[in-house]
């Protein structure tokens, strides 16, 4: 503010003097050389960072604890490095964010990908083709827009999972727990639901009643009567009107289904 209050001519004169002095001392030249070297060496630094990230992931293989793998995997994904075929079985990777990651044929068998407080794991828009999530803990996980064709989700804990607009054609969800999961807009062609638990009950202490918590299939694509009836506790879940009629259910969904569409 003190400088700006000077008349324009004085300000220009001061700036000219400062620049001239800087040139004489070589400050600007040194700064330019430093910046040039910094950007020139950027690819090399990135390569070193990626090497270190892979070293962390490999050294923690087989451990249950994260061992720094969450940060390492997120860093590699941010650099758009392919994570196809990676094996992360039995690990604790809660809250990991692998949005848009390339993870086809990867394995997360018996891996904990749940939440810590309100922060949950994210695989939004990720390529998870033929990926193994068998027995994994996937509470409240975000699979929105993900490519999960042929994925193995057998016996996975998928309560409150978000499959909105995901591809699940030919996926295997047999024996999985699905209460409050959201399948709006998901492609469920040939998805296997045998013995999956679609609905569960919870006790509401406020009015001393048991309430149903069910998966939401409103707007799901290619879902058939045979698929639904192969699962458990399917009668109270939320379906499109046409499918409800085919299932010999009342045409209108229960009131609690309205909240799932908000």
N, C-alpha and C positions, 0 to 999 in steps of 0.2 A: 504493500500500500504506500509505503514511504517512497519507493521508486516510481510508482505510477503517478504520483502527484507532481513530478518534475515536468517541465515543458517538453514537448516532443523533440526539439532539437537537442536538448541536453541528454535525453534518454538515448537517442540515436548515437550521440557522441560517446556516451558511456559504454554502450554495447560494442561500438567499433573498437574502443580501447581494449575491452575485455577480450574480444576475438583476436585482435592483433597480438596481445600478450600471450594468449593461449597458443597461437600459431608459432610464435617465437620460442615458446617453451616446449613445443612439440606435443602438447597435451591432446589436441584434436587428432593428430596423426596417430598417436599411441592408442587413442580410443577407437579410431577406425580400424586399426590393425587388430585390436583385441576383439572387436565385434565380428570382424571377418573370420578370425580363427574360431570363434565360438560357434558360428553358424556352419562353418566348414567341418567342424568335428562333431556336429550334432548326430549324424548317422552312427558314428563310431560309439558315442556315449549311449545311444539307444540300444545298440547291439550288446554293449557291455551290461546294461540294465536287464535286458532280456535273458542274457546268459545267467546272470545272478538269480533272476526269477525262476528259471528252470532248475537251477541248482537247489534252491529252497524247496521246490515241489518234489524233486527226486529224493532229496535227503529225508523228507518227511513221509515218504511212501510207507504205508502200512501202519502209521501212527493214528490213533484216534483223535488226538488234539490237532488243531489247525496247523501248528508249527510254522506259521507265517504264510501258509498257502493261500489264504483268502486274499491278502494284499497282492501276492505274486500273480495269482490267476487274474485278478482284476486289472493289474498293470499290463499283462500280456494281452488281455482282451481289448483294453483301450488302444493298444498299438496294433490292433486288428490281426494278431497272431492266431493261427488256427490251433484249436484245442481238440481237434478230432482224435478219437481213439484213446484219449487220456483215461487213466484208471485212478479213481478217487474213492475207492470202496472203504466203508467203515469209518470215514472221517467225520469230524465235527466242523462243518462249514456254514454254520448259522449266519444269516444276514448277508451272504455273498451276493454280489450283483454282477451277473454275467449277461446283461442285456445285449442282444444281437450277437452272442457268441457262436462260434462254429464248434459244435460239440457232437457231431454225428458219431455214432458207434462208441461214445464214451461210456464209462461205467461209474455209477454212484450207488452201488449196491449197499444197502444197510447204512447209508450215509445220512447224517443229521443236517437237513437243510431248512430247519425251522426258523423261529423268530427269537429275538432278544428284545423283550418289552414290545414296543410297537414296530420295530424294524424287522422286516422279513426278507427272505431271499427272493431274488428277481431273475427270471430267465425270459423276460419279455422279448418276443420276436427272435428268439434264439433258434438255431438249427440243431434239433435234438433227435434227428432221424436215427432210429434203431438204437437209441441210448437206453441203458439199463438203470432203472430206478427201483428194482425189486427190493422190497422190505425197507425202503427209505422213509424217513420222517420228513414229510413235505407239507406240514401244517401252514396254511395261509400263503403258500407259495404262489408267485405270479408267473403263470405260463401263458399270459395273454399273447395272442398272435404267434405263438411258438409252433414250430414244425416238429410234431411228435409222432409222425407216422412210424408204425412198427415199434414204437417204444415199449419197453417192458416196465409196467407199473404194478406188477403183481404184489398183492399184500402191502402196498404202500399206504401210509397214513396221509390222506389227502383232504382232511377236513378243512373247509373254507378255501380250498385251492381255487385259483382263478384260471379257467381254461377258455376264457372269452375269445371267440374267433380263432381258436387254435385248430391245427390239423391233428386229428387223432385217428385217422383212418388206419385200420389194421393194428391199432395199438392193443396191448394186453393189459387190462385193468382188473383181471380176475382177483377176487378176494380183497380188494382195496377198500378202505374206509372213506366214504364220499359225502358224509353229511355236510350240508351247507356249501358244497362245491358249486361253482358256477360254470355251466356249459353253454351259455348263450352264444349262438352263432358258431359253435364248434362243429367241425366235420367229424361225425361219428360213424362213418361207413365201415362196416365190418369190425368195429371196436368190440372187444370181448369184455363183457361185464359179469360173467358167471361168478356167483357167490359174492359179488361186491356188495357192500352195505351202503345203500342209497340214503336211508333215513335212520335217525337215532332219536332218542328222547332225552330231554333235560328237565330237571325239576326247577320250577320257578318259585322261589321262596316268597315273592311278593304276593302271590295269590294262591299259593299251595297247590299248584296244578302241574301236571306233566305236559310239556310242549314238544312238538315234533320239530326236529332240525333236519331238513332234507335238501338234497341236491336240486339245482335249478336247471331244467332242460328246456325251458321256454326259448324257442328260436334255434335250438340245435338242429343240425342238418343230418339227414340220412339215419335217423334213429328209428329202429323198428320195434314192434311189439315183442318179438322174440328176444331182442337184446335186453329190453327192460325187464321182462319176466324171468330172465335168467339170473337177475340180481336179487338181493334180499331187501325186504322192507320198502318195496318200490311204490306201494299204493298211495302214500301220502306226498310223494314228490311233486314237483311243479312241471307240467308238460303243456305243449300246445293243445288247443281245443280238439283238433282233428285226432291227435294221438290219444288223448284222454278217452275219446269215444271208442277208438279201436281197442283200448285197454279195458273197456266196460266200466269206466269211471264216470262220475258226474262231469258234464261238459265244462263246468266252471272250476277253476283252481281254488283251493282253500284260501282264506283271507291272507295268511302269512306269505303267500306267493307274491302278493302285490308289492311288499317291501323289497323283494329281490330284484324288482325291475327298476328301482329308483337309482 
